[in-house]
Amino acid sequence: MKAFSLSRYGSSRLFLKNPFFANVGNSAIQEVAVAVKHYNASKGVVVATSFFTKPAIELARSNGVDLINRSKLEKLIHRYL
């Protein structure tokens, strides 16, 4: 997984992208949740070219981490390209 951050108008967001096809589990969510606190980011987002496990979705909800799975990513690409 590769992490990067974006800052805009004083608000920073930390992204973690998954370039693989396996479903994303808790570890990616944990990485982002910890990094958001450590780097004082305003939001954490995990972008996957696949999908998320149910436990990962629950963990993301409880930690305020946004998830973008394959379906959402395809919609965003079609919407903005």
C-alpha positions as CSV (number, residue, x, y, z in Angstrom):
1,M,0.0,0.0,0.0
2,K,1.2,3.5,-0.7
3,A,0.2,6.5,1.3
4,F,0.0,10.2,0.3
5,S,-1.6,13.3,1.6
6,L,-3.3,16.3,0.1
7,S,-3.8,19.7,1.7
8,R,-6.3,22.2,0.6
9,Y,-7.6,25.3,2.3
10,G,-6.0,24.4,5.6
11,S,-7.6,20.9,5.6
12,S,-5.4,17.9,5.1
13,R,-6.5,14.4,4.0
14,L,-4.4,11.3,4.2
15,F,-5.0,8.7,1.5
16,L,-3.9,5.0,1.3
17,K,-4.2,3.3,-2.0
18,N,-4.3,-0.4,-2.6
19,P,-3.1,-1.3,-6.1
20,F,-3.9,-5.0,-5.7
21,F,-7.0,-7.1,-6.4
22,A,-7.4,-8.8,-3.0
23,N,-10.0,-7.5,-0.7
24,V,-8.7,-4.9,1.8
25,G,-8.8,-5.9,5.4
26,N,-8.4,-4.2,8.8
27,S,-4.7,-3.5,8.5
28,A,-5.1,-0.8,5.9
29,I,-7.8,0.9,8.0
30,Q,-5.7,0.7,11.1
31,E,-2.7,2.3,9.2
32,V,-4.8,5.2,8.1
33,A,-6.6,5.7,11.4
34,V,-3.2,5.9,13.3
35,A,-1.6,8.1,10.6
36,V,-4.5,10.6,10.7
37,K,-3.9,11.1,14.4
38,H,-0.1,11.1,14.1
39,Y,0.0,13.6,11.3
40,N,-3.0,15.6,12.6
41,A,-4.9,15.2,9.3
42,S,-8.5,16.2,9.1
43,K,-9.6,13.0,7.2
44,G,-8.4,9.5,6.2
45,V,-9.3,7.8,3.0
46,V,-8.5,4.3,1.7
47,V,-8.8,3.8,-2.0
48,A,-8.9,0.2,-3.3
49,T,-9.1,-1.3,-6.8
50,S,-10.9,-4.1,-5.1
51,F,-13.4,-4.2,-2.2
52,F,-13.3,-4.2,1.6
53,T,-14.0,-6.9,4.0
54,K,-17.0,-6.5,6.4
55,P,-14.7,-6.1,9.4
56,A,-12.7,-3.4,7.6
57,I,-15.9,-1.5,6.7
58,E,-17.0,-1.6,10.4
59,L,-13.6,-0.5,11.6
60,A,-13.5,2.4,9.1
61,R,-17.0,3.6,10.2
62,S,-15.9,3.5,13.9
63,N,-12.7,5.5,13.1
64,G,-14.2,8.0,10.6
65,V,-12.1,6.7,7.7
66,D,-13.7,7.0,4.3
67,L,-13.6,4.1,1.9
68,I,-13.5,4.2,-1.9
69,N,-13.9,0.7,-3.4
70,R,-13.7,-0.5,-7.0
71,S,-17.3,0.4,-7.7
72,K,-17.0,3.9,-6.3
73,L,-13.7,4.5,-8.0
74,E,-15.2,3.5,-11.4
75,K,-18.1,5.9,-10.8
76,L,-15.7,8.7,-9.9
77,I,-13.6,8.1,-13.0
78,H,-16.7,8.1,-15.3
79,R,-18.0,11.2,-13.6
80,Y,-14.8,13.3,-13.9
81,L,-13.3,12.0,-17.1
